[in-house]
């Protein structure tokens, strides 16, 4: 895999990947059942990518403007302990998380897809968006994966971070040996 040198340098410093949920971990579609229950679809590829990051010392956080028990359930299944829901002020939430984790923004990759994410994308050491985000959001990102949000974009980000940090071969080895 090849990445621009400046992007690679920023990716090497990342210790936290913070993600918006709707439009990044999902395709942004909201499903409501007749009883008012909300459902969301998450991509399994993204889930394994998140687990690989965590196994390699990169923390993952979710910062979302909506409150959803589905987000809590997915985060629990993936072992994500840093979850901020119901916050449109994504940069304020990200700064608080950085203070809690004793990280500088330079050590953070943030991926979002819409206007509430813009300040966090711009402030993070590595600002990311998804290719189905509006142009005026994507233009502020350092890098954009080829896959859309909810369809493997997060996995592409995870794989790229692991590759740039020289950890990809270690991640791949157990699967090549049938131990993954």
C-alpha positions, 0 to 999 in steps of 0.5 A: 500500500502506498500513502502520501509521505505527509499522511504517513508521517501523521499516521505514525503518531496516532494513538487514538482513532476517534470516529463519528458513527452515523455516516462513518460506521454506518451508511448514515441511513436511520431505520425506524420500526413501526414500534419506534425502535431504531436500528442501525447496520454496522459493517463487520469489516470495520469491526475487525479493523477496530479490534486490530487497532486495539490489539496494537495499542491504538485506542478507539473512541466514538463521538456521535451527535445522536443517543442510541442504544445500538451504538452502546451495544456495538461499542461493547461488542468491540470493546470500545470504552470511550463513547460520547453520545448526544454531542454535536460539539465534536471538537469540545468532546474530542478535547475532553477525551484527549485530556482524560487520556493525556494525549495531544490532538497531534496523536489523534486521528478523527473521522467524520462526515458532516458539518458537526465534524469539521472542527474536529477533522481540522484540529486532529493530527490526522483529519479523515473523512469518508468518500460519500461525505459532502465536498465541503467536508472532504476538502479539510481531510488529510486523507479519504478512504476509497470505501464509503462510510458504513461499507468498510471505510473504517476498516480501510483507515484501520489497515492504513494506520497499522501499515503506516506504523509498521504493524500490518505484517504482525497483524496478518501473520496469525491469519496466514498461519491459520491461528487468527 
